[in-house]
Amino acid sequence: MACPYLTTAATLLIVCAVGGLRAQLFLGEERPAFEPDKNVLLYQLGARVDKLERDAAEAAKAPVSFAAALVTTSDWTHQGPFDTETNLVFKNVITNVGNGYDSNTGIFTAPVRGLYFILFNGNVGNSGTLNAAVMKNGINMFAIYDSQGTFSSATNGMPLILEQGDKLWVTMWANKSVFDQSRLSTFSGYLIKSM
């Protein structure tokens, strides 16, 4: 479905361009020959409008959103501390529009290129501290840190430009722990705009 504002603006541009050409054609006593370069401009304008409408329709057909909690149980569940950094696997999938999130690996794979908003919330487990980061293709994008004790929490999020096929996951650093019970520790994101 095309964006109504895009269609209205594009129609207005075309009407103004055609109206301006008609006014030029009939102002004088003689009817000047239609200039080929104006035909080219109108054709290019029409082609651009068509492309914008196709892109908007394609983006509307492919929404992307995911949200997952760390565990599927409502039991109080601690993970860690581990001797090495550990990738967290958020098993309780709540939303997975576009099927970009894999609950077996904990990895979100961007199905389309675009601007996404990514959010991570973690609750401190029985080690008393939590330090974990959202990784993009192995590079730390942003992190949370909390040392206030078990059951305290931290949240962070930001918009990220992702190419199609880019991968995001959450890594918890060594000797830290995370806690979940009924969707307290979550990893989520959604496509703001395809590009």
ChimeraX commands (.cxc) that place a marker at each C-alpha (Angstrom):
marker #1 position 0.00,0.00,0.00 radius 0.5
marker #1 position 1.52,3.34,-1.03 radius 0.5
marker #1 position 2.02,6.09,1.50 radius 0.5
marker #1 position -0.90,8.61,1.08 radius 0.5
marker #1 position 1.37,11.60,1.72 radius 0.5
marker #1 position 3.86,10.43,-0.88 radius 0.5
marker #1 position 1.10,9.92,-3.46 radius 0.5
marker #1 position -0.45,13.34,-2.73 radius 0.5
marker #1 position 2.90,15.15,-2.92 radius 0.5
marker #1 position 3.91,13.31,-6.08 radius 0.5
marker #1 position 0.57,14.04,-7.75 radius 0.5
marker #1 position 0.88,17.72,-6.84 radius 0.5
marker #1 position 4.38,17.87,-8.37 radius 0.5
marker #1 position 3.23,16.25,-11.59 radius 0.5
marker #1 position 0.12,18.49,-11.86 radius 0.5
marker #1 position 2.24,21.61,-11.32 radius 0.5
marker #1 position 4.80,20.48,-13.90 radius 0.5
marker #1 position 2.17,19.62,-16.50 radius 0.5
marker #1 position 0.19,22.81,-15.75 radius 0.5
marker #1 position 3.31,24.92,-16.17 radius 0.5
marker #1 position 4.06,23.29,-19.51 radius 0.5
marker #1 position 0.49,23.82,-20.74 radius 0.5
marker #1 position 0.60,27.48,-19.71 radius 0.5
marker #1 position 3.79,27.95,-21.71 radius 0.5
marker #1 position 2.26,26.23,-24.73 radius 0.5
marker #1 position -0.89,28.38,-24.96 radius 0.5
marker #1 position 0.23,31.84,-23.83 radius 0.5
marker #1 position 1.37,33.07,-27.23 radius 0.5
marker #1 position -0.51,33.34,-30.49 radius 0.5
marker #1 position 1.65,30.63,-31.98 radius 0.5
marker #1 position 1.74,27.21,-30.43 radius 0.5
marker #1 position 5.40,26.46,-29.82 radius 0.5
marker #1 position 6.64,22.95,-30.45 radius 0.5
marker #1 position 6.83,20.78,-27.34 radius 0.5
marker #1 position 10.43,20.75,-26.20 radius 0.5
marker #1 position 11.90,17.26,-25.89 radius 0.5
marker #1 position 13.89,18.09,-22.75 radius 0.5
marker #1 position 10.61,18.80,-20.89 radius 0.5
marker #1 position 9.33,15.39,-21.93 radius 0.5
marker #1 position 12.47,13.88,-20.47 radius 0.5
marker #1 position 12.03,15.79,-17.20 radius 0.5
marker #1 position 8.40,14.68,-16.86 radius 0.5
marker #1 position 9.38,11.08,-17.61 radius 0.5
marker #1 position 12.17,11.18,-15.01 radius 0.5
marker #1 position 9.84,12.73,-12.43 radius 0.5
marker #1 position 7.22,10.06,-13.07 radius 0.5
marker #1 position 9.86,7.30,-12.80 radius 0.5
marker #1 position 11.08,8.68,-9.45 radius 0.5
marker #1 position 7.54,8.84,-8.08 radius 0.5
marker #1 position 6.92,5.24,-9.20 radius 0.5
marker #1 position 10.13,4.08,-7.48 radius 0.5
marker #1 position 9.28,5.89,-4.23 radius 0.5
marker #1 position 5.82,4.36,-4.20 radius 0.5
marker #1 position 7.23,0.86,-4.88 radius 0.5
marker #1 position 9.83,1.28,-2.11 radius 0.5
marker #1 position 7.19,2.50,0.36 radius 0.5
marker #1 position 4.90,-0.41,-0.53 radius 0.5
marker #1 position 7.77,-2.91,-0.15 radius 0.5
marker #1 position 8.74,-1.50,3.26 radius 0.5
marker #1 position 5.12,-1.68,4.41 radius 0.5
marker #1 position 4.98,-5.36,3.42 radius 0.5
marker #1 position 8.08,-6.31,5.39 radius 0.5
marker #1 position 7.79,-5.14,9.00 radius 0.5
marker #1 position 10.43,-6.51,11.36 radius 0.5
marker #1 position 10.13,-6.80,15.14 radius 0.5
marker #1 position 11.39,-9.23,17.75 radius 0.5
marker #1 position 11.21,-9.59,21.51 radius 0.5
marker #1 position 12.41,-12.46,23.68 radius 0.5
marker #1 position 12.84,-13.12,27.39 radius 0.5
marker #1 position 15.75,-15.12,28.74 radius 0.5
marker #1 position 13.82,-18.13,30.05 radius 0.5
marker #1 position 10.52,-19.86,29.25 radius 0.5
marker #1 position 9.70,-20.67,32.86 radius 0.5
marker #1 position 8.17,-18.47,35.55 radius 0.5
marker #1 position 10.62,-19.99,38.08 radius 0.5
marker #1 position 13.37,-17.79,39.50 radius 0.5
marker #1 position 16.29,-18.65,37.20 radius 0.5
marker #1 position 19.93,-17.55,37.47 radius 0.5
marker #1 position 22.50,-18.02,34.67 radius 0.5
marker #1 position 26.18,-17.69,35.51 radius 0.5
marker #1 position 28.64,-16.80,36.70 radius 0.5
marker #1 position 30.73,-18.49,33.98 radius 0.5
marker #1 position 34.53,-18.61,33.69 radius 0.5
marker #1 position 34.47,-17.06,30.19 radius 0.5
marker #1 position 32.28,-14.64,28.27 radius 0.5
marker #1 position 29.00,-16.31,27.32 radius 0.5
marker #1 position 26.43,-15.55,24.65 radius 0.5
marker #1 position 22.96,-15.37,26.18 radius 0.5
marker #1 position 20.17,-17.25,24.44 radius 0.5
marker #1 position 16.78,-15.66,25.01 radius 0.5
marker #1 position 14.46,-18.68,24.75 radius 0.5
marker #1 position 11.02,-17.19,25.42 radius 0.5
marker #1 position 10.07,-15.63,22.06 radius 0.5
marker #1 position 7.24,-13.14,22.46 radius 0.5
marker #1 position 7.36,-11.47,19.03 radius 0.5
marker #1 position 9.24,-12.49,15.89 radius 0.5
marker #1 position 7.74,-10.61,12.94 radius 0.5
marker #1 position 9.97,-11.21,9.93 radius 0.5
marker #1 position 11.53,-14.32,11.56 radius 0.5
marker #1 position 14.87,-12.59,12.18 radius 0.5
marker #1 position 15.37,-13.92,15.72 radius 0.5
marker #1 position 16.60,-17.49,16.33 radius 0.5
marker #1 position 15.73,-18.78,19.81 radius 0.5
marker #1 position 18.19,-21.68,19.41 radius 0.5
marker #1 position 21.22,-19.39,19.08 radius 0.5
marker #1 position 20.04,-16.08,20.60 radius 0.5
marker #1 position 21.01,-14.31,17.35 radius 0.5
marker #1 position 18.93,-11.75,15.49 radius 0.5
marker #1 position 19.76,-11.61,11.76 radius 0.5
marker #1 position 18.55,-8.47,9.97 radius 0.5
marker #1 position 16.26,-9.58,7.14 radius 0.5
marker #1 position 16.46,-6.17,5.40 radius 0.5
marker #1 position 18.85,-3.22,5.40 radius 0.5
marker #1 position 17.55,-0.44,7.60 radius 0.5
marker #1 position 17.53,1.61,10.77 radius 0.5
marker #1 position 16.56,-0.54,13.75 radius 0.5
marker #1 position 16.00,0.28,17.42 radius 0.5
marker #1 position 17.55,-2.37,19.69 radius 0.5
marker #1 position 16.92,-2.70,23.44 radius 0.5
marker #1 position 18.42,-4.94,26.12 radius 0.5
marker #1 position 17.34,-5.23,29.74 radius 0.5
marker #1 position 19.10,-7.46,32.25 radius 0.5
marker #1 position 18.55,-8.31,35.91 radius 0.5
marker #1 position 21.55,-9.11,38.08 radius 0.5
marker #1 position 21.92,-12.76,39.04 radius 0.5
marker #1 position 23.40,-14.37,42.15 radius 0.5
marker #1 position 26.96,-13.14,41.46 radius 0.5
marker #1 position 25.82,-9.64,42.45 radius 0.5
marker #1 position 27.08,-7.99,39.23 radius 0.5
marker #1 position 26.01,-8.00,35.61 radius 0.5
marker #1 position 28.00,-6.72,32.66 radius 0.5
marker #1 position 26.72,-7.65,29.20 radius 0.5
marker #1 position 26.79,-6.13,25.72 radius 0.5
marker #1 position 24.80,-6.17,22.51 radius 0.5
marker #1 position 27.22,-7.34,19.82 radius 0.5
marker #1 position 26.91,-6.61,16.10 radius 0.5
marker #1 position 28.92,-9.08,14.02 radius 0.5
marker #1 position 31.27,-9.48,17.01 radius 0.5
marker #1 position 31.66,-5.75,17.80 radius 0.5
marker #1 position 30.34,-4.24,21.05 radius 0.5
marker #1 position 27.57,-1.75,20.18 radius 0.5
marker #1 position 26.38,-0.91,23.70 radius 0.5
marker #1 position 26.37,-2.50,27.13 radius 0.5
marker #1 position 24.76,-2.59,30.54 radius 0.5
marker #1 position 26.51,-2.74,33.89 radius 0.5
marker #1 position 25.03,-3.12,37.37 radius 0.5
marker #1 position 26.82,-3.92,40.63 radius 0.5
marker #1 position 24.07,-3.04,43.11 radius 0.5
marker #1 position 23.40,-6.67,43.96 radius 0.5
marker #1 position 21.14,-9.54,43.03 radius 0.5
marker #1 position 17.80,-8.64,41.36 radius 0.5
marker #1 position 18.78,-5.05,40.50 radius 0.5
marker #1 position 18.58,-4.25,36.80 radius 0.5
marker #1 position 19.98,-2.16,33.97 radius 0.5
marker #1 position 18.65,-1.22,30.53 radius 0.5
marker #1 position 20.23,0.26,27.42 radius 0.5
marker #1 position 19.18,0.70,23.82 radius 0.5
marker #1 position 19.97,2.66,20.68 radius 0.5
marker #1 position 19.18,2.91,16.97 radius 0.5
marker #1 position 21.55,0.94,14.75 radius 0.5
marker #1 position 21.94,0.81,10.98 radius 0.5
marker #1 position 22.03,-2.85,9.99 radius 0.5
marker #1 position 22.83,-4.30,6.60 radius 0.5
marker #1 position 20.82,-7.30,5.43 radius 0.5
marker #1 position 22.43,-10.33,7.10 radius 0.5
marker #1 position 24.05,-8.42,9.99 radius 0.5
marker #1 position 23.87,-10.38,13.24 radius 0.5
marker #1 position 23.12,-9.14,16.77 radius 0.5
marker #1 position 23.39,-11.05,20.04 radius 0.5
marker #1 position 24.02,-10.43,23.74 radius 0.5
marker #1 position 27.30,-11.45,25.36 radius 0.5
marker #1 position 27.73,-11.58,29.15 radius 0.5
marker #1 position 31.28,-11.10,30.40 radius 0.5
marker #1 position 33.07,-13.64,32.60 radius 0.5
marker #1 position 32.24,-13.93,36.31 radius 0.5
marker #1 position 28.91,-12.11,35.91 radius 0.5
marker #1 position 25.39,-13.49,36.14 radius 0.5
marker #1 position 21.88,-12.71,34.94 radius 0.5
marker #1 position 18.48,-13.49,36.41 radius 0.5
marker #1 position 15.06,-13.93,34.82 radius 0.5
marker #1 position 11.57,-14.79,35.97 radius 0.5
marker #1 position 8.52,-14.03,33.89 radius 0.5
marker #1 position 10.12,-11.74,31.25 radius 0.5
marker #1 position 12.40,-9.58,33.40 radius 0.5
marker #1 position 15.55,-9.92,31.24 radius 0.5
marker #1 position 14.74,-9.21,27.60 radius 0.5
marker #1 position 16.33,-8.62,24.19 radius 0.5
marker #1 position 14.22,-6.85,21.58 radius 0.5
marker #1 position 14.25,-4.65,18.52 radius 0.5
marker #1 position 12.26,-3.38,15.58 radius 0.5
marker #1 position 12.79,-1.89,12.15 radius 0.5
marker #1 position 12.24,1.87,12.18 radius 0.5
marker #1 position 12.85,2.39,8.45 radius 0.5
marker #1 position 14.18,0.22,5.65 radius 0.5
marker #1 position 16.96,1.86,3.61 radius 0.5
marker link #1:1,2 radius 0.2
marker link #1:2,3 radius 0.2
marker link #1:3,4 radius 0.2
marker link #1:4,5 radius 0.2
marker link #1:5,6 radius 0.2
marker link #1:6,7 radius 0.2
marker link #1:7,8 radius 0.2
marker link #1:8,9 radius 0.2
marker link #1:9,10 radius 0.2
marker link #1:10,11 radius 0.2
marker link #1:11,12 radius 0.2
marker link #1:12,13 radius 0.2
marker link #1:13,14 radius 0.2
marker link #1:14,15 radius 0.2
marker link #1:15,16 radius 0.2
marker link #1:16,17 radius 0.2
marker link #1:17,18 radius 0.2
marker link #1:18,19 radius 0.2
marker link #1:19,20 radius 0.2
marker link #1:20,21 radius 0.2
marker link #1:21,22 radius 0.2
marker link #1:22,23 radius 0.2
marker link #1:23,24 radius 0.2
marker link #1:24,25 radius 0.2
marker link #1:25,26 radius 0.2
marker link #1:26,27 radius 0.2
marker link #1:27,28 radius 0.2
marker link #1:28,29 radius 0.2
marker link #1:29,30 radius 0.2
marker link #1:30,31 radius 0.2
marker link #1:31,32 radius 0.2
marker link #1:32,33 radius 0.2
marker link #1:33,34 radius 0.2
marker link #1:34,35 radius 0.2
marker link #1:35,36 radius 0.2
marker link #1:36,37 radius 0.2
marker link #1:37,38 radius 0.2
marker link #1:38,39 radius 0.2
marker link #1:39,40 radius 0.2
marker link #1:40,41 radius 0.2
marker link #1:41,42 radius 0.2
marker link #1:42,43 radius 0.2
marker link #1:43,44 radius 0.2
marker link #1:44,45 radius 0.2
marker link #1:45,46 radius 0.2
marker link #1:46,47 radius 0.2
marker link #1:47,48 radius 0.2
marker link #1:48,49 radius 0.2
marker link #1:49,50 radius 0.2
marker link #1:50,51 radius 0.2
marker link #1:51,52 radius 0.2
marker link #1:52,53 radius 0.2
marker link #1:53,54 radius 0.2
marker link #1:54,55 radius 0.2
marker link #1:55,56 radius 0.2
marker link #1:56,57 radius 0.2
marker link #1:57,58 radius 0.2
marker link #1:58,59 radius 0.2
marker link #1:59,60 radius 0.2
marker link #1:60,61 radius 0.2
marker link #1:61,62 radius 0.2
marker link #1:62,63 radius 0.2
marker link #1:63,64 radius 0.2
marker link #1:64,65 radius 0.2
marker link #1:65,66 radius 0.2
marker link #1:66,67 radius 0.2
marker link #1:67,68 radius 0.2
marker link #1:68,69 radius 0.2
marker link #1:69,70 radius 0.2
marker link #1:70,71 radius 0.2
marker link #1:71,72 radius 0.2
marker link #1:72,73 radius 0.2
marker link #1:73,74 radius 0.2
marker link #1:74,75 radius 0.2
marker link #1:75,76 radius 0.2
marker link #1:76,77 radius 0.2
marker link #1:77,78 radius 0.2
marker link #1:78,79 radius 0.2
marker link #1:79,80 radius 0.2
marker link #1:80,81 radius 0.2
marker link #1:81,82 radius 0.2
marker link #1:82,83 radius 0.2
marker link #1:83,84 radius 0.2
marker link #1:84,85 radius 0.2
marker link #1:85,86 radius 0.2
marker link #1:86,87 radius 0.2
marker link #1:87,88 radius 0.2
marker link #1:88,89 radius 0.2
marker link #1:89,90 radius 0.2
marker link #1:90,91 radius 0.2
marker link #1:91,92 radius 0.2
marker link #1:92,93 radius 0.2
marker link #1:93,94 radius 0.2
marker link #1:94,95 radius 0.2
marker link #1:95,96 radius 0.2
marker link #1:96,97 radius 0.2
marker link #1:97,98 radius 0.2
marker link #1:98,99 radius 0.2
marker link #1:99,100 radius 0.2
marker link #1:100,101 radius 0.2
marker link #1:101,102 radius 0.2
marker link #1:102,103 radius 0.2
marker link #1:103,104 radius 0.2
marker link #1:104,105 radius 0.2
marker link #1:105,106 radius 0.2
marker link #1:106,107 radius 0.2
marker link #1:107,108 radius 0.2
marker link #1:108,109 radius 0.2
marker link #1:109,110 radius 0.2
marker link #1:110,111 radius 0.2
marker link #1:111,112 radius 0.2
marker link #1:112,113 radius 0.2
marker link #1:113,114 radius 0.2
marker link #1:114,115 radius 0.2
marker link #1:115,116 radius 0.2
marker link #1:116,117 radius 0.2
marker link #1:117,118 radius 0.2
marker link #1:118,119 radius 0.2
marker link #1:119,120 radius 0.2
marker link #1:120,121 radius 0.2
marker link #1:121,122 radius 0.2
marker link #1:122,123 radius 0.2
marker link #1:123,124 radius 0.2
marker link #1:124,125 radius 0.2
marker link #1:125,126 radius 0.2
marker link #1:126,127 radius 0.2
marker link #1:127,128 radius 0.2
marker link #1:128,129 radius 0.2
marker link #1:129,130 radius 0.2
marker link #1:130,131 radius 0.2
marker link #1:131,132 radius 0.2
marker link #1:132,133 radius 0.2
marker link #1:133,134 radius 0.2
marker link #1:134,135 radius 0.2
marker link #1:135,136 radius 0.2
marker link #1:136,137 radius 0.2
marker link #1:137,138 radius 0.2
marker link #1:138,139 radius 0.2
marker link #1:139,140 radius 0.2
marker link #1:140,141 radius 0.2
marker link #1:141,142 radius 0.2
marker link #1:142,143 radius 0.2
marker link #1:143,144 radius 0.2
marker link #1:144,145 radius 0.2
marker link #1:145,146 radius 0.2
marker link #1:146,147 radius 0.2
marker link #1:147,148 radius 0.2
marker link #1:148,149 radius 0.2
marker link #1:149,150 radius 0.2
marker link #1:150,151 radius 0.2
marker link #1:151,152 radius 0.2
marker link #1:152,153 radius 0.2
marker link #1:153,154 radius 0.2
marker link #1:154,155 radius 0.2
marker link #1:155,156 radius 0.2
marker link #1:156,157 radius 0.2
marker link #1:157,158 radius 0.2
marker link #1:158,159 radius 0.2
marker link #1:159,160 radius 0.2
marker link #1:160,161 radius 0.2
marker link #1:161,162 radius 0.2
marker link #1:162,163 radius 0.2
marker link #1:163,164 radius 0.2
marker link #1:164,165 radius 0.2
marker link #1:165,166 radius 0.2
marker link #1:166,167 radius 0.2
marker link #1:167,168 radius 0.2
marker link #1:168,169 radius 0.2
marker link #1:169,170 radius 0.2
marker link #1:170,171 radius 0.2
marker link #1:171,172 radius 0.2
marker link #1:172,173 radius 0.2
marker link #1:173,174 radius 0.2
marker link #1:174,175 radius 0.2
marker link #1:175,176 radius 0.2
marker link #1:176,177 radius 0.2
marker link #1:177,178 radius 0.2
marker link #1:178,179 radius 0.2
marker link #1:179,180 radius 0.2
marker link #1:180,181 radius 0.2
marker link #1:181,182 radius 0.2
marker link #1:182,183 radius 0.2
marker link #1:183,184 radius 0.2
marker link #1:184,185 radius 0.2
marker link #1:185,186 radius 0.2
marker link #1:186,187 radius 0.2
marker link #1:187,188 radius 0.2
marker link #1:188,189 radius 0.2
marker link #1:189,190 radius 0.2
marker link #1:190,191 radius 0.2
marker link #1:191,192 radius 0.2
marker link #1:192,193 radius 0.2
marker link #1:193,194 radius 0.2
marker link #1:194,195 radius 0.2
view
